[in-house]
């Protein structure tokens, strides 16, 4: 009977080892599934973040473009205003400048001629 009891003990040890192997295999499989699920969730979260950043970037580009158009319009208006002011100043001083130029051209300087004599 001792041989039979020893055989029975070995059989129980083998059954326990097989059961332990099943438990370890299931734990590994569960761990693998949890890792895959975590990876899927992380990818989904990354995609959401990427989309959020892309939307913010596109909005900024759109805002900058519209602001750029407003700046161009404002700068054009300022340039036109400055040109009008310059034209106005030219018109106001034109006669005075022409009179001075004609005066210098038509004025005869006798001092230079007296030095040659």
BELSULRA-V484898 format. One record per backbone hydrogen bond with DSSP energy under -1.0 kcal/mol. NH is the residue of the N-H (numbers start at 1). CO is the residue of the C=O. E is the energy in kcal/mol with one decimal. If there is no record, write none. Layout:
nh->NH co->CO e->E
nh->NH co->CO e->E
This chain:
nh->5 co->1 e->-2.9
nh->6 co->2 e->-2.7
nh->7 co->3 e->-2.5
nh->8 co->4 e->-2.4
nh->9 co->5 e->-2.1
nh->10 co->6 e->-2.2
nh->11 co->7 e->-2.6
nh->12 co->8 e->-2.2
nh->13 co->9 e->-2.2
nh->14 co->10 e->-2.8
nh->15 co->11 e->-2.4
nh->16 co->12 e->-2.7
nh->17 co->13 e->-2.5
nh->18 co->14 e->-2.5
nh->19 co->15 e->-2.5
nh->20 co->16 e->-2.6
nh->21 co->17 e->-2.4
nh->22 co->18 e->-2.3
nh->23 co->19 e->-2.4
nh->24 co->20 e->-2.7
nh->25 co->21 e->-2.7
nh->26 co->22 e->-2.6
nh->27 co->23 e->-2.4
nh->28 co->24 e->-2.6
nh->29 co->25 e->-2.5
nh->30 co->26 e->-3.0
nh->31 co->27 e->-2.5
nh->32 co->28 e->-2.6
nh->33 co->29 e->-2.5
nh->34 co->30 e->-2.6
nh->35 co->31 e->-2.4
nh->36 co->32 e->-2.3
nh->37 co->33 e->-2.6
nh->38 co->34 e->-2.7
nh->39 co->35 e->-2.4
nh->40 co->36 e->-2.4
nh->41 co->37 e->-2.6
nh->42 co->38 e->-2.6
nh->43 co->39 e->-2.6
nh->44 co->40 e->-2.3
nh->45 co->41 e->-2.4
nh->46 co->42 e->-2.8
nh->47 co->43 e->-2.6
nh->48 co->44 e->-2.2
nh->49 co->45 e->-2.3
nh->50 co->46 e->-3.0
nh->51 co->47 e->-2.6
nh->52 co->48 e->-2.3
nh->53 co->49 e->-2.6
nh->54 co->50 e->-2.7
nh->55 co->51 e->-2.7
nh->56 co->52 e->-2.2
nh->57 co->53 e->-2.4
nh->58 co->54 e->-2.8
nh->59 co->55 e->-2.4
nh->60 co->56 e->-2.2
nh->61 co->57 e->-2.5
nh->62 co->58 e->-2.4
nh->63 co->59 e->-2.8
nh->64 co->60 e->-3.0
nh->65 co->61 e->-2.4
nh->66 co->62 e->-2.3
nh->67 co->63 e->-2.5
nh->68 co->64 e->-2.3
nh->69 co->65 e->-2.0
nh->70 co->66 e->-1.8
nh->71 co->67 e->-2.4
nh->72 co->68 e->-2.5
nh->73 co->69 e->-2.2
nh->74 co->70 e->-2.5
nh->75 co->71 e->-2.9
nh->76 co->72 e->-2.5
nh->77 co->73 e->-2.2
nh->78 co->74 e->-2.5
nh->79 co->75 e->-2.6
nh->80 co->76 e->-2.6
nh->81 co->77 e->-2.5
nh->82 co->78 e->-2.5
nh->83 co->79 e->-2.5
nh->84 co->80 e->-2.3
nh->85 co->81 e->-2.1
nh->86 co->82 e->-2.5
nh->87 co->83 e->-2.8
nh->88 co->84 e->-2.3
nh->89 co->85 e->-2.3
nh->90 co->86 e->-2.6
nh->91 co->87 e->-2.5
nh->92 co->88 e->-2.1
nh->93 co->89 e->-1.8
nh->94 co->90 e->-1.3
nh->97 co->93 e->-2.4
nh->98 co->94 e->-2.7
nh->99 co->95 e->-2.5
nh->100 co->96 e->-1.9
nh->101 co->97 e->-2.6
nh->102 co->98 e->-2.8
nh->103 co->99 e->-2.1
nh->104 co->100 e->-2.3
nh->105 co->101 e->-2.2
nh->106 co->102 e->-2.7
nh->107 co->103 e->-1.3
nh->114 co->110 e->-1.8
nh->115 co->111 e->-1.1
